[in-house]
């Protein structure tokens, strides 16, 4: 669940395992990413430049923020990702990420977090 312009937005995908090489809910990840991309496009249509938009999240939300930013076709200002991982990480860096070089990324884990990015 996330708060977006005072409206609760639900996005999720199934976590099938905590094993980095285990099966992932690719369809659910893509559906959630489409929702995030549509929200970004709404903001762009409203006059906000894509390079002024920051995505962020914690745990599953951070994972979705990272994945959505990498798959978005326009440059974003940055990503704040807390205690998360990169879903479908085996697809990267095969995805074109030329603009990603100018995107600020803050990915944070605590010393007691067992999950590694």
C-alpha positions in Angstrom: 0.0 0.0 0.0 1.3 3.5 -0.8 -0.1 7.0 -0.4 -0.4 8.8 -3.7 -2.0 12.3 -3.7 -4.2 11.4 -0.7 -5.5 8.2 -2.2 -4.4 4.8 -1.1 -2.9 2.8 -4.0 -2.5 -0.9 -3.7 0.2 -2.6 -5.7 1.8 -5.9 -5.0 3.3 -9.0 -6.4 3.7 -12.4 -4.8 6.9 -13.2 -2.9 7.4 -16.8 -3.7 10.8 -17.2 -1.9 13.5 -15.1 -0.2 16.1 -16.9 -2.3 17.7 -14.5 -4.7 17.8 -17.2 -7.4 14.3 -18.6 -6.7 11.1 -18.2 -8.8 9.6 -14.7 -9.0 6.1 -13.5 -9.8 7.1 -11.9 -13.2 3.5 -11.3 -14.2 2.7 -9.6 -10.9 5.8 -7.5 -11.0 5.0 -6.3 -14.5 1.4 -5.4 -13.6 2.6 -3.4 -10.6 5.2 -1.7 -12.7 2.6 -0.8 -15.3 0.6 0.9 -12.5 3.6 2.8 -11.3 4.4 3.9 -14.9 0.8 5.1 -15.4 1.1 7.2 -12.3 4.4 8.7 -13.5 2.8 9.4 -16.9 -0.1 11.2 -15.2 2.3 13.5 -13.4 4.1 14.2 -16.7 0.8 15.0 -18.4 0.1 17.3 -15.4 3.3 19.3 -16.2 6.0 17.7 -14.0 9.1 16.8 -16.0 10.2 13.1 -15.6 13.6 14.2 -14.4 11.9 15.9 -11.4 10.1 12.7 -10.2 11.6 10.4 -7.5 10.3 6.9 -6.8 10.7 5.4 -3.3 9.7 2.5 -1.2 10.5 0.1 1.7 11.0 -3.6 1.2 8.6 -4.8 -1.6 7.8 -1.1 -2.4 11.5 -0.4 -2.7 12.0 -3.4 -5.0 9.1 -2.1 -7.2 10.6 1.4 -7.2 14.0 0.1 -8.4 12.5 -2.1 -11.0 10.0 0.5 -12.2 12.7 3.2 -12.5 14.9 0.9 -14.5 12.1 0.0 -16.9 10.7 3.5 -17.4 11.7 4.9 -20.8 12.4 8.5 -19.6 14.9 9.8 -17.1 13.8 10.1 -13.5 15.3 12.2 -10.8 16.0 9.3 -8.5 15.1 6.3 -6.4 15.0 5.9 -2.6 15.0 2.2 -1.9 15.0 0.9 1.7 15.7 -2.7 2.7 14.9 -4.1 -0.7 16.2 -6.0 -3.7 16.0 -5.8 -7.5 13.2 -8.0 -8.8 13.9 -10.0 -11.9 17.6 -9.1 -11.5 18.7 -11.6 -14.1 17.3 -9.3 -16.8 19.7 -6.6 -16.0 21.9 -5.0 -17.4 20.5 -6.4 -20.6 17.8 -3.7 -20.4 18.9 -0.4 -21.9 19.7 2.0 -19.1 21.8 4.8 -20.7 19.8 7.5 -18.9 20.3 5.7 -15.6 23.8 7.2 -15.3 22.2 10.5 -14.4 19.7 9.2 -11.9 20.4 9.4 -8.2 19.9 6.1 -6.3 19.9 5.8 -2.5 19.6 2.1 -1.6 19.9 1.5 2.2 20.0 -1.6 4.4 20.4 -1.9 8.1 23.2 -3.9 9.7 20.6 -6.5 10.8 18.9 -6.8 7.4 19.5 -10.3 6.0 18.5 -9.3 2.5 21.3 -8.1 0.2 21.0 -6.1 -3.0 
